[in-house]
């Protein structure tokens, strides 16, 4: 990846049990998660995880229950320590931090947005948003303006004096995001942050996160079990199964080039026209086609292009980015991209 790397996870293992170091040798020798548990009673949480998380981007870690995704995110702020491996942030291995430095990191460099909101019920919305400042010993008067700014930014104007119980689930999660933003940390950890919300509210929250990212460029680590959500939010997508990485990379590339039957099965039912972007299927060239039906943006969805074309598969479009041609979209290539690969089928 060419992006600056904010967090680098290297050779990370986590084994739960009485003798994790002894079990680690068996895992490194090739023992499976199921065999390890059957033979030793130990549970393999993470198996040789290697991930680069780019600064200012959203890395989504996706997997089903038991895949290890929540275990992984808890290593990033050392709520869990690994059996072996490194977690490097800003060039420093956080596993070397003492208690004082670790507290500083958690207070100033990382924030967390929880699935269950984790708001203090006896505190107002404003006080919840400013809790990181209060922990630092600062008064409400000192943090009120900053907390109010972020409450307003996430759509909670005038709600500062309310209590969490007076808010809907979606509004409570907005408070959670405002709290993370008020802390002014570079890194936001979001563990299934939207999964407890109703579908329409969940969509609104996803759109809010995308909008905030376009403005703020935080380093977001987002955990989800939902592939549609992962494809919508991710700049870098990491897919876990049984504690190991099956595939990682740019989401559009994974959708078009699944490298494993597990991934192929995962993406087979996705509405590809709604998810895939022109940039993923265009021919990269600055030479205009001889027959041009019009211009489209590199980030348009294939669904929108189908509507523009009226279904005419003979059309060709100039692909533009910030006023400059970056490619040509042939409708025949668009149609081909809409056909999913079946598990076990070789890529062209």
C-alpha positions as CSV (number, residue, x, y, z in Angstrom):
1,X,0.0,0.0,0.0
2,X,1.3,3.5,-0.8
3,X,-0.6,5.3,2.0
4,X,1.2,6.3,5.1
5,X,0.7,3.6,7.7
6,X,-0.7,4.6,11.0
7,X,-0.9,1.1,12.7
8,X,1.1,-1.9,11.7
9,X,0.2,-5.3,13.1
10,X,2.9,-7.9,12.6
11,X,2.9,-11.7,13.3
12,X,0.2,-11.4,15.9
13,X,-1.0,-14.5,17.7
14,X,-3.5,-14.8,20.5
15,X,-4.2,-18.1,22.3
16,X,-6.5,-18.4,25.2
17,X,-5.7,-21.0,27.8
18,X,-3.4,-22.0,30.7
19,X,-0.3,-22.5,28.6
20,X,-0.5,-20.2,25.5
21,X,3.2,-20.4,24.8
22,X,3.2,-24.1,24.6
23,X,0.1,-24.0,22.4
24,X,1.7,-21.4,20.2
25,X,4.4,-23.9,19.1
26,X,1.7,-26.3,18.0
27,X,0.0,-23.6,16.0
28,X,3.2,-22.6,14.3
29,X,3.7,-26.2,13.5
30,X,0.5,-26.2,11.5
31,X,-2.1,-27.4,14.1
32,X,-5.6,-26.1,13.2
33,X,-7.9,-24.2,15.6
34,X,-10.2,-27.2,16.0
35,X,-7.4,-29.6,16.6
36,X,-5.7,-27.3,19.1
37,X,-8.9,-27.0,21.2
38,X,-9.6,-30.7,21.0
39,X,-6.1,-31.7,22.0
40,X,-5.1,-29.0,24.5
41,X,-8.3,-27.2,25.5
42,X,-6.7,-23.9,24.2
43,X,-8.6,-21.5,21.9
44,X,-6.8,-19.9,19.0
45,X,-8.1,-16.3,18.8
46,X,-5.7,-14.9,16.2
47,X,-3.3,-16.7,13.9
48,X,-0.4,-14.8,12.5
49,X,-2.2,-11.6,11.7
50,X,-0.3,-9.1,9.5
51,X,-2.2,-5.8,8.6
52,X,-1.1,-2.3,7.6
53,X,-3.8,0.3,8.5
54,X,-3.3,3.5,6.5
55,X,-3.5,6.9,8.2
56,X,-6.6,9.0,7.5
57,X,-8.5,6.0,6.0
58,X,-11.1,3.5,7.2
59,X,-9.9,-0.1,7.7
60,X,-12.8,-2.5,8.1
61,X,-12.2,-5.8,9.8
62,X,-15.0,-8.2,8.8
63,X,-15.9,-11.7,9.8
64,X,-18.6,-13.9,11.2
65,X,-18.9,-14.6,15.0
66,X,-15.8,-16.3,16.3
67,X,-13.6,-15.0,13.5
68,X,-11.4,-13.0,15.8
69,X,-12.3,-9.5,14.7
70,X,-13.2,-8.1,18.1
71,X,-10.2,-9.8,19.6
72,X,-8.0,-8.1,17.0
73,X,-9.4,-4.6,17.7
74,X,-8.8,-5.0,21.4
75,X,-5.1,-5.6,20.8
76,X,-4.9,-2.1,19.2
77,X,-5.5,-0.4,22.6
78,X,-4.1,-3.3,24.6
79,X,-7.3,-4.3,26.3
80,X,-5.9,-7.7,25.3
81,X,-2.2,-8.5,25.1
82,X,-1.0,-10.9,22.4
83,X,0.6,-14.3,22.9
84,X,3.2,-13.2,20.4
85,X,3.7,-10.4,17.8
86,X,3.8,-6.6,17.5
87,X,1.4,-3.7,17.3
88,X,3.3,-0.6,15.9
89,X,1.6,2.8,16.0
90,X,3.5,5.9,14.8
91,X,6.7,3.8,14.7
92,X,6.4,2.6,18.3
93,X,5.6,-0.9,19.6
94,X,2.7,-0.3,22.0
95,X,3.5,-3.6,23.7
96,X,6.6,-1.9,25.1
97,X,4.5,0.9,26.8
98,X,4.4,1.1,30.5
99,X,1.1,1.8,32.4
100,X,1.6,5.5,32.3
101,X,2.3,5.7,28.6
102,X,-0.5,3.3,27.9
103,X,-3.0,5.5,29.7
104,X,-1.7,8.5,27.7
105,X,-2.3,6.6,24.5
106,X,-5.8,5.7,25.4
107,X,-6.7,9.2,26.6
108,X,-5.1,11.2,23.8
109,X,-4.4,9.0,20.7
110,X,-7.3,6.5,20.5
111,X,-11.0,6.7,21.1
112,X,-13.6,3.9,21.0
113,X,-17.2,3.8,19.8
114,X,-19.1,0.8,21.2
115,X,-22.0,-1.3,20.0
116,X,-24.0,-0.7,23.1
117,X,-23.3,3.1,23.2
118,X,-21.7,2.9,26.7
119,X,-23.1,6.3,27.7
120,X,-23.3,7.2,31.4
121,X,-27.0,7.3,32.2
122,X,-26.7,9.9,35.0
123,X,-24.8,12.3,32.9
124,X,-26.2,14.7,30.3
125,X,-25.5,14.4,26.6
126,X,-23.0,17.2,26.8
127,X,-21.3,15.7,29.8
128,X,-21.0,12.3,28.0
129,X,-19.5,14.0,25.0
130,X,-17.0,15.8,27.1
131,X,-16.0,12.8,29.4
132,X,-12.5,12.6,28.1
133,X,-11.9,16.2,29.1
134,X,-13.4,15.6,32.5
135,X,-11.1,12.7,33.1
136,X,-8.3,15.1,32.5
137,X,-9.7,17.2,35.3
138,X,-11.2,19.9,33.1
139,X,-14.4,21.6,34.1
140,X,-17.7,21.6,32.1
141,X,-17.1,25.2,31.3
142,X,-13.8,24.4,29.6
143,X,-15.1,21.5,27.4
144,X,-18.6,22.7,26.7
145,X,-17.8,24.6,23.5
146,X,-15.8,21.7,22.0
147,X,-18.4,19.1,23.0
148,X,-21.2,21.3,21.7
149,X,-19.4,21.7,18.4
150,X,-19.2,18.0,17.8
151,X,-22.8,17.3,19.0
152,X,-24.0,19.9,16.5
153,X,-21.8,18.3,13.8
154,X,-23.4,14.9,14.3
155,X,-26.9,16.3,14.2
156,X,-27.7,16.7,17.9
157,X,-28.2,20.5,18.0
158,X,-29.9,21.5,21.2
159,X,-29.7,18.1,22.8
160,X,-26.9,18.8,25.3
161,X,-29.1,19.0,28.4
162,X,-30.9,15.7,27.6
163,X,-30.1,12.4,29.3
164,X,-29.3,9.2,27.3
165,X,-32.6,7.6,28.2
166,X,-34.4,10.4,26.5
167,X,-32.8,9.7,23.2
168,X,-33.4,7.0,20.5
169,X,-30.7,4.4,19.8
170,X,-29.5,6.3,16.7
171,X,-29.2,9.5,18.7
172,X,-27.3,7.8,21.5
173,X,-24.8,6.4,19.0
174,X,-24.4,9.9,17.6
175,X,-23.4,10.9,21.2
176,X,-20.9,8.1,21.1
177,X,-19.4,9.4,17.9
178,X,-19.4,13.0,19.2
179,X,-17.6,11.8,22.4
180,X,-14.9,10.2,20.3
181,X,-14.5,13.4,18.2
182,X,-14.4,15.6,21.2
183,X,-11.4,13.6,22.5
184,X,-9.5,14.8,19.4
185,X,-7.7,11.5,19.0
186,X,-6.3,10.5,15.6
187,X,-7.5,6.9,15.8
188,X,-11.2,5.8,16.2
189,X,-11.9,2.2,17.1
190,X,-15.5,1.2,16.2
191,X,-16.6,-2.3,17.3
192,X,-19.9,-3.2,15.6
193,X,-20.8,0.4,16.3
194,X,-24.0,0.4,14.1
195,X,-25.1,-3.3,14.4
196,X,-27.7,-2.6,17.2
197,X,-29.5,0.0,15.1
198,X,-32.5,-0.3,12.9
199,X,-31.7,-0.6,9.2
200,X,-32.7,2.9,8.2
201,X,-30.9,4.5,11.1
202,X,-27.9,2.3,10.4
203,X,-27.7,3.6,6.9
204,X,-27.9,7.2,8.2
205,X,-25.0,6.5,10.6
206,X,-22.9,5.0,7.8
207,X,-23.5,8.0,5.7
208,X,-22.6,10.3,8.6
209,X,-19.3,8.4,9.1
210,X,-18.4,8.7,5.4
211,X,-19.2,12.4,5.5
212,X,-17.1,12.9,8.6
213,X,-14.2,11.0,7.1
214,X,-14.2,13.2,4.0
215,X,-13.8,16.2,6.3
216,X,-11.6,14.9,9.1
217,X,-9.6,12.0,7.8
218,X,-9.4,10.1,11.0
219,X,-7.8,6.7,11.1
220,X,-10.9,4.5,11.6
221,X,-10.8,0.8,12.5
222,X,-14.3,-0.5,12.0
223,X,-15.5,-4.0,13.0
224,X,-18.5,-5.5,11.3
225,X,-20.0,-8.9,10.4
226,X,-22.0,-7.3,7.5
227,X,-20.4,-7.4,4.1
228,X,-22.6,-4.6,2.6
229,X,-21.5,-2.3,5.4
230,X,-17.9,-3.3,5.0
231,X,-17.9,-2.6,1.3
232,X,-19.6,0.7,1.8
233,X,-17.2,2.0,4.5
234,X,-13.9,0.4,3.8
235,X,-10.8,1.9,2.1
236,X,-9.0,-1.2,3.2
237,X,-10.9,-4.4,3.9
238,X,-9.6,-7.3,6.0
239,X,-11.7,-10.5,6.1
240,X,-11.1,-12.9,8.9
241,X,-12.1,-16.6,9.4
242,X,-11.2,-18.7,12.4
243,X,-8.6,-16.2,13.6
244,X,-6.7,-15.8,10.3
245,X,-6.9,-13.4,7.4
246,X,-8.5,-15.0,4.3
247,X,-8.0,-11.9,2.1
248,X,-7.4,-8.2,2.5
249,X,-7.1,-5.3,0.1
250,X,-9.2,-2.6,-1.6
251,X,-12.9,-3.6,-1.4
252,X,-13.6,-3.3,-5.1
253,X,-10.6,-5.5,-5.9
254,X,-11.8,-8.2,-3.5
255,X,-15.3,-8.1,-4.9
256,X,-14.0,-8.6,-8.4
257,X,-11.1,-10.9,-7.5
258,X,-12.0,-13.2,-4.5
259,X,-9.0,-15.4,-3.8
260,X,-10.8,-18.2,-1.8
261,X,-14.0,-20.1,-2.1
262,X,-15.0,-18.7,1.3
263,X,-14.7,-15.2,-0.1
264,X,-16.4,-16.1,-3.3
265,X,-19.4,-17.5,-1.4
266,X,-19.5,-14.3,0.7
267,X,-19.7,-11.9,-2.2
268,X,-21.9,-14.0,-4.5
269,X,-25.2,-12.4,-3.3
270,X,-24.0,-8.8,-3.2
271,X,-25.8,-6.3,-5.4
272,X,-22.7,-5.6,-7.5
273,X,-24.2,-2.8,-9.5
274,X,-24.9,-0.8,-6.3
275,X,-21.4,-1.5,-4.8
276,X,-19.0,-1.5,-7.8
277,X,-17.6,1.8,-9.0
278,X,-16.6,2.9,-12.5
279,X,-12.9,3.1,-11.5
280,X,-12.9,-0.6,-10.9
281,X,-14.0,-1.7,-14.3
282,X,-12.8,1.1,-16.6
283,X,-10.0,0.9,-19.1
284,X,-7.2,3.2,-17.8
285,X,-6.4,5.6,-20.6
286,X,-6.3,9.4,-21.3
287,X,-7.2,8.8,-25.0
288,X,-10.9,9.5,-25.7
289,X,-12.9,6.7,-27.5
290,X,-13.9,7.4,-31.1
291,X,-17.5,7.1,-30.2
292,X,-18.4,8.8,-27.0
293,X,-21.9,8.5,-25.4
294,X,-21.0,11.0,-22.6
295,X,-18.9,11.5,-19.6
296,X,-19.1,9.8,-16.2
297,X,-17.3,10.2,-12.9
298,X,-14.7,7.6,-11.8
299,X,-16.6,7.1,-8.5
300,X,-20.1,6.7,-10.0
301,X,-21.7,3.3,-9.2
302,X,-22.4,0.9,-12.1
303,X,-26.1,1.1,-11.1
304,X,-26.1,4.8,-12.0
305,X,-24.4,4.2,-15.3
306,X,-26.9,1.6,-16.3
307,X,-29.7,4.1,-15.7
308,X,-27.9,6.7,-17.8
309,X,-27.2,4.3,-20.6
310,X,-30.7,3.1,-20.8
311,X,-29.3,-0.4,-20.9
312,X,-27.4,0.1,-24.2
313,X,-24.4,-2.2,-24.0
314,X,-22.7,-0.6,-27.1
315,X,-22.0,2.7,-25.4
316,X,-18.6,4.0,-24.4
317,X,-18.0,6.8,-21.8
318,X,-15.1,9.0,-21.0
319,X,-14.3,8.6,-17.3
320,X,-13.4,11.8,-15.6
321,X,-11.8,12.7,-12.3
322,X,-11.6,16.4,-11.2
323,X,-12.1,17.5,-14.8
324,X,-9.4,15.2,-16.3
325,X,-10.0,12.0,-18.2
326,X,-8.6,8.9,-16.4
327,X,-10.2,6.2,-18.4
328,X,-12.9,4.8,-20.7
329,X,-15.8,2.8,-19.6
330,X,-17.0,0.2,-22.1
331,X,-20.6,-1.0,-21.3
332,X,-19.6,-4.5,-22.3
333,X,-17.0,-4.5,-19.5
334,X,-19.6,-3.2,-17.0
335,X,-22.0,-6.0,-17.9
336,X,-19.2,-8.6,-17.5
337,X,-18.4,-7.2,-14.0
338,X,-22.0,-7.8,-12.8
339,X,-21.7,-11.6,-13.2
340,X,-20.3,-13.1,-10.0
341,X,-17.7,-15.8,-10.0
342,X,-19.0,-19.0,-8.5
343,X,-17.0,-20.8,-5.8
344,X,-14.1,-22.8,-7.3
345,X,-14.4,-21.0,-10.7
346,X,-11.1,-19.8,-12.1
347,X,-10.7,-16.1,-12.7
348,X,-10.2,-14.9,-16.3
